[in-house]
Amino acid sequence: MKRILTLAAVALVAGCVDTMGVTPTTAVAMMKGDGSVHTASDGKKTFHFVVPANAYRGIIDDPAELRKQHEYLIGQWASGKCDRGYSITEVRNISGMTSYTGPCR
């Protein structure tokens, strides 16, 4: 029985691995999103953060809850980059990514 469960677990994981070379670790890292901060010559900072548009599909179906998840991820990422917080002023869907931009406070 233990052998059958192990085989089933391996089969499930193997089915989740993308044949294009994206490992489960890479997929999880992509779900966390990534961003950058730009500092203008006048000292004002703006941020740009992207998350794959389908990163939480099947886990979070409510758009409002998905937005909360994205804001949580942005907050975690921005904590060391936008010292006094940030404001989201633009949300766009570009090439399968959800892009958030705005000023750091």
C-alpha positions in Angstrom: 0.0 0.0 0.0 2.8 2.4 0.9 4.4 1.7 -2.5 1.2 2.6 -4.3 0.8 5.8 -2.4 4.5 6.8 -3.2 4.0 6.0 -6.9 0.8 8.0 -7.0 2.5 11.0 -5.3 5.4 10.8 -7.8 3.0 10.6 -10.7 1.1 13.7 -9.5 4.3 15.7 -9.1 5.6 14.6 -12.5 2.3 15.7 -14.0 2.8 19.2 -12.5 6.3 19.8 -14.0 6.3 21.9 -17.1 8.1 20.2 -20.0 9.6 23.6 -20.9 12.0 23.4 -17.9 10.0 25.3 -15.2 10.6 23.5 -12.0 8.1 23.5 -9.1 10.5 25.8 -7.2 10.6 28.2 -10.1 6.8 28.2 -10.3 6.4 29.0 -6.6 9.0 31.8 -6.9 7.0 33.3 -9.9 3.8 33.2 -7.8 5.5 35.5 -5.3 5.9 38.2 -8.0 8.8 40.5 -8.5 9.4 44.2 -8.8 11.6 47.2 -9.2 11.9 50.7 -7.8 13.0 53.7 -9.8 14.3 56.9 -8.1 13.9 60.0 -10.2 16.4 62.9 -10.2 14.1 64.8 -7.8 14.3 61.9 -5.3 10.8 60.6 -5.9 10.5 56.8 -6.0 8.1 54.8 -8.0 7.6 51.0 -7.9 6.6 48.4 -10.5 5.5 45.0 -9.4 4.3 42.1 -11.5 2.6 38.8 -10.7 1.6 36.1 -13.2 -2.1 36.7 -14.0 -2.9 33.0 -13.4 -0.7 32.5 -10.4 -3.5 31.8 -7.9 -6.1 30.5 -10.3 -8.1 27.7 -8.7 -6.9 28.7 -5.2 -8.4 32.2 -5.1 -11.4 32.7 -7.4 -12.8 36.0 -6.1 -11.2 39.0 -7.8 -11.3 41.1 -4.6 -9.5 38.4 -2.7 -7.0 38.0 -5.5 -6.3 41.7 -5.3 -5.8 41.4 -1.5 -3.3 38.6 -2.1 -1.4 40.7 -4.6 -1.3 43.7 -2.3 0.0 41.4 0.5 2.8 40.3 -1.9 3.6 43.9 -2.9 3.6 44.9 0.8 6.1 42.1 1.7 8.3 43.1 -1.2 8.1 46.8 -0.7 8.8 46.8 3.0 12.5 47.4 2.4 12.2 49.5 -0.7 9.4 52.0 -0.1 10.2 53.1 3.5 6.9 54.9 4.2 4.6 52.7 2.2 3.3 53.0 -1.4 0.1 53.7 -3.3 -1.1 51.7 -6.3 -2.1 54.0 -9.1 -2.2 51.7 -12.1 -3.1 48.1 -12.6 -2.6 46.5 -16.1 -2.7 43.1 -17.6 0.2 42.7 -20.0 1.3 39.4 -21.7 -0.2 37.2 -19.0 1.1 39.3 -16.1 -0.7 41.6 -13.7 1.4 44.8 -13.4 1.0 47.2 -10.5 2.7 50.6 -10.5 2.6 53.7 -8.2 4.6 56.1 -6.1 6.5 55.2 -2.9 5.5 57.6 -0.1 
